[in-house]
């Protein structure tokens, strides 16, 4: 069973032109965005979504869409797919070389990269740095957590050797450049430091202060935050011109795109270095302004808001997933949330509530599942029931949703068309994307589409939400 699981994952990654754990990084010149790479939520890669669907294909498959065909559920034809592929290829070049980037080249080569935090994300970033040939320091103040991280990296590289994707010599060479430590003093010669600690502002500010105390004057300070304010972190750094965000998506060693977040004080030299570092790590950099959620997660919030609202009105999670997978997403949102962990998503919502008003019904199903300990895969129960790698629908979820709806006074209206489900979930992506452009947080519509196709699993045949909007009447819904 395990070998089939690994083989399916490898096949999915190969289809997306990226290598699974431990393989060589993708060549950006050959990265074909029309093939549809990578990540759904802050946590879930597109390649892994495909793999999950392949491995669990005995559980449920998307049912044919019901009701009359419409703009929102019409399959794409060959000319549309070809147009989308051409558009995404051009978008990639624009994102990499656009005028939003400083004209000067990076003034410092970053050969020694430190990663703070030995969790899943930190290990993925460290593996990217190792694959790029960097001396890589993995730092965690918890010795046990650090050892688990080292073991995770070693196991990933061993797996790559067993699959014939990496030679034993190459594995040993990479491990020889991995330098784990619990001591901040080992940062005394670090060129760039990427923090990947818990998504909490106070903790990240403490990390920034430690970096200022222990790093040389030239060190670039990078936060891997998925939503938090880069400027607030910069105030604790002692050197705000050298602070910026690089939002990697999990698994960081596979996902071929990174959002580079410019803070108010970030210097042109730091941005040039960040772009060079991203390319060095095998990532396509997309520049974004500093606002909650940046491009990807700010848009994703509206999508998930509607998923929760549909469940409150009585639409089954399994049906929502099936309809959106039929539209072209490789994995439905409810299964995606289960893989991310409703507990982690609920924590993000708690942080968001400090900045934005959230009505009692807002994202209520996600928060309720977390309250009930239904975290998803990790607990064996979320929107679905899980036994090992197998999953099935959970009849009790209907009761949970109905109880919350009754408590909130929300009427049950489950009889909605498939097209309505797609429109309710996808339209917020388009509307929020237009707001990002209006606010100057994204440089161009095609950058947004790259983030969503490469980063969040939007169907590549449709070109991305903004490309889709320019070719349909859905463009009319935007209200600034």
N, C-alpha and C positions, 0 to 999 in steps of 0.2 A: 504493500500500500504506500509506504513512504517513497519508494522509487518512482511510482506513478505520479505521486504528488510533486516530486522534484522535477520530473520530466515535463509535466504539464506547465509548471512555472517557467522552466527554461524555454519551452516552446512559445509561451506567451511573450516573454521578454524578447526572444528572437524576432517575433512578428512585429514588435514595436521598435526594432533596431536598437535595442539596448541590451546589455549583458547582465544576467543575474549575478548573484553574490560572487565577488572576487574576480569577475572577468574584466577584461580591459574596458576602459571607458569609451563611449561612442565618439566617433569623429564628427565634430559639428559640421564639417563640410559635407558629410555624407548623411546627415540626419534628415530623413525625409518626413516632414511633419504631416504629410498626407496619410501616413500609416497609423497615426493616432496614438501617440504615447500618452501621457501618464498622470495622475493622482486625483482621487475623488475625495473630498474633505481635506483637512489639513494633513491627514494621516494616510490616505489610501491611494496607492499608485494604480494607474490605468492598467499597466501590465499585470499587476496582481489581481485586478478586477477580472480581467479576461481569464486568468488562471483559475480563480475561484469558480467562475462559471463553468469552465471545462471540467474541473475536478468534481464539482457537485452537480453535474448535469443530470443525475438520476433523481434529483429532488423536485425541482420545479423548472419549467421553461416558460418564457413569455408566451402568453396566449395571444392569438390574433386580436388586433384591436377591434372593438365593436363600434357600432353606430356608423354614420356616414363619414366617408373620408373628408378631411378638411386640410387647411393649411398646416395644422398642428400635428397631423398624423399621416400625411402623404409621404411615402418613401421617396428618396432622392433617385433621380435617373442618372444615366452615364454622363451627359453634359454637365449636370450640376455637380457631380462628384469630381469631374476633371477641373471644373472652374474652382472648386474649393481647394483642391490640391495645389493648383497654381498659385492661388491667393496665399495659402499658408506658407508656401516656399518663399514667396516674395516677402511675406511678413517677417519671416525669420531673419532675412538679411537686413530689413529695416530696423528691427529691434536691436541687432548687434552693432550697426554702424550709424544709427540715427543721430541727428544733430543735438539731441538731448544729452548725449555723452560729451565729456570734455574732449577738446581736439588734441590735447597733448597726451603722449604715451605715459604709461605708468613709470614713475620715477624710482621704483624700488621693486626688485624681484623677490617674491615671497617663497622662500625655499623651506623655511621652518614654520610649520603650522601647528598651533595648539588648539585643542578642542576641550572646552570645559563642560563636564557632564558626560558620564559613561552610560547613559540610558540608550534606548533604541535609536533616537535621532542622533545623539552624539557619536555613537558607534558607526552609524551610516556615513556621517560626515567624515569621520576618521578614515573609514575605508576608501572614500573618494580621494582623500589626501594621500593615502598610501599608494593607491593606483596611479596617482599623478606624479609619483616619485618624490614626494615631500618627506622630510623628517617630520614625524607626527607625534606630538605629545598629547596623550589622553589624560586629562586631569579630573579627579573626583576626590572630594575630601573624605568620602566614605570608602574605606579600603575594600569592604566586601562588594560594594557596588562597582568599584573599579575593577576588581577581579572578574566579576560577572561580565563586565564589558569586554575585557581582554579575551575571556573565554568565548564570548559571542563572536568577536572578530576572528579568532583563530578557527572556530567551528565553521564560519562562513567560508574562509579561505580553504580549509580542508575539504569542504564540500565541493568547491570549485575544482580542486585537484582531482577528486574522485570522479567528477563529471568530465574530466579532460579539458576543462576550460582554462586551467592554470597549471603550469609545471610545478613540481615540488620545489625546484630551485627558486622560481619566482615567488612562491608563497613564503619561503624562508627569507628571501631578500626583503619582502614587504614587512614581515614580522620583525626583522632586524632593525627596521626604521621606526617601529612602534615603540614609544617610550612612555609607559604609564607612570603616573606619580600622584601622590596625595599632597605634594608640596608646591605651594605657589612659587617658590623661588626658582623652580625649573623653567620659569618663563623669562629668564633674564636675557635670552637671545632670540626670543620668538619674533618672527616677522609679522605674522597675522594670528590673531586669536579669535576663535568662533565660539561664542557661548551658546550652549544648548541645555540650559537648566530649566527648572520648572517654570511654567508660564505664569509668573507672579512678579509684578513690578518691583516690589521691595527686594526680593531675592536677586533679581537681575541688576538692580542698582548696587547692591552689595558686591556682586561680581565685578561690576565696572570699577568700583573703588579699589578692589584688590588688584585688578589689572593695572590701574594707574600706579599703584605702589610697587609693582614687581616687574613691569615690562619696560624695555628700552624706549627711547624717545620716538623711534620710527614706527613702532608697532601699530598695525591697523586693528581697531576694535570692531568686531562684527557680532551683532545679535541675530540669532536664528528665530526670534519671536515671530509668531504667526499673526498677532493682532496688536501688540502693545506699542506704546508711543516711544519712538526712537529718541525724540528730543528729551523726554523725561529721563531716559537712561543716560543720555549724553551729559546731563547736568551733574551726574555723579561720577563722571569719568575723569575729570580733570583735564581732558583734552578733546573737547567736543568736535573739533574739526576732523578728528580721526575715527569718529563713530558713525556707523551706518548699519542698516539691516540687510541680511541675506536670508530670505525665507526659503529654506529648502523644504522639499516635500518627501514624505516617507515612502519607500526606503531612499534615503538621501544618496546612496551610492548607485542607484538605478535611475531615478527621475532625472530627465535631461534638461530641466528648466529651473531657474531660481529667480525669485523676485528680489531685485536690489533696491533697498529703501533709502532714499536720500533724506537726511535730517536737515533742519534749518541751518545748522552750522557746518554740515559736512562739506569738506573742501573738494575742489575739482581734482586735486591730486589723489585724494582718498577714493573718489568715484572711479578714476582711471585704474587705480590698483584693484578695486573691487571687480570691475569688468574683466581685467586680466586674470584675476584669481578665479572667477567663475569659469572662464574658458579653460584655464589650466585644470580645473576640477572636472571638466567635461560637461559643463552646464551652459545653456543658452541664457544669458542675463537679460532680464526685462526690467527697465527702470520704472519705479513707481514713487509717488509722493507718500508722505508720512501721514496716514490717517487710519483709524481703526480697521483692521482686516486687510489693508492695502488694496490690491485689486481682487485677488482670488477669493479670500475669505469674506470680504465685505459683500461681494456678489453672492457668495454661497449661502450667506445668512438668509437672504430673501427666499432662496430656493427651499431651504430647510424649514423656514417659517411656514410656507404653504404646505409642505409635507405634514407637519404637525397639525395644521388647521384642517386639512382633509381628513385626518384620522379622527379628530374631535367631532367632525360632522358625520362620521360613520363609515368612511371609505377605508377598506382593509389595507393594512400595510403591504400584504402580498400583492394586491391589485395595483397599488401605486408603483411598486417595484417592477412588476411585469409591464405596465404601460410605458414607463420611462425607459426600460431596457428595450422595448420594441421601438421606441422613438430613436434609440441609438446609443444611449448610455450603456457602458459595459456592465455596470452593476447598479441596481436600484438604490435609492437613498437610505432606505431602512436597513438593508443589509450593510451598507457602507457605515452607517452609524454604529451598528453592532460590532463591526470590525474595529472601528476607532475606539469604541468604549463610551457608553452614554455617561459614565462618570466623568471622563475627561472633557467631553463636550459640555456637560453641565457646568464644569468649572469655568470653561471659557465664557459661558452665558453669565455666570456670576460676576466675572470681571467686566463683561459688557454692561451689566446693569449699573455699574458705577458711573458709566458715561451716558447711557441712554435710558429713557423711561421704557419699561417693559410691562405691559398690561398683564393681569393675572393669567390670561389664556396664552400668553406669548411662549412659544416653544414648550407648552405644558406637557406634552406626551414625553418628549425627551427627558425633561426634568423629573417627571413622575417615575419613569422607568429607572432612573438613577437612584431616586429615593427608595425604590423597592428592591434595590440591589440587583436589578436586571441590567447588568452592564454590557451584555452582548456575549461575544465569544468567550471572553475571559471568565465569565461566571456561569456559562452554559445556558443563559436565558437573557433575551433582550426583546427585540421585536419578534424574534424566532427562538426556537429551541435548538440547542446544539449538543451533539454527542460526538466528540472528537472532531473530525472534519466534516461530518454530516450535519444537515440542518433540516428543519421542517417547521411548518407553520405552528403557531401556538394559539389554540382557541381561546385561551384565557385573556389574550390581548384585547379581544373585543370587549370583554367586561371592564378591563382597566380603562379603555378609551371611553366607554359609555358612562362609567361612573364619573370620570373627570368632566365630560360634557354636561351631565346632569348637574353637577356641582356648580358649573360655570354658567348654566342656563343656555347652553348651545343646542339648538335643534338638530335632529338627525336628518341629514339629506344625502344619503349614500348613493342615490341614483343620478350620478353624473357621468357624462360620456368620457371615453378615453381621451378625446381631443381636449375636453375641458381640463382634465387632469394635467395633460402636457402643458396647456396654455397657462394654467395657474402656477406651475412650477418654473417654466422657462421664461415667461414674460418678465418676472422680477429680475432675472439675469440681464435682460436687455435694458430694462429701465434703469437699473443700478449702474450698468456700464455707461449709459449716456450721462448719468450724473457724474461719474468719475471723469469723463471727458470734459464736461461743463466746468468742473471744479479744478481741472488741470492736474489731476492726480495720475492720469494715464496720458502718455504722449500721443497715442493714436489708437483707433479702434482695433487695428490688427494686432496690437500688443495685447489687448484684452482677449482677443480670440486665441492667441498663442497660449496665454496663461490657462485658458479654459480647455483647449484641446490637448495641450501637452501636460497640463497640470491637474485637471479635474475630470478628464474623461468625457468631455463634450464630444458628441459624434463628429469625427473629422469630416465625414462626407457632407455635413451641413456647414462646414467652414468655421464654426464658432457662433456664439450668440449674436455678435454685432454684424457679421457677414449675413447671417440668416435674416436679421432685421432689415438690412438694406434690400433684401429681395422679397419682402412680404409686407402685408399691411400691419404686421405686429409692431412696426416702427411708430405707429400713431399713439401708443399708450403712454408715452413718457410724459411725466409732469415733474418739472424741476423742483 
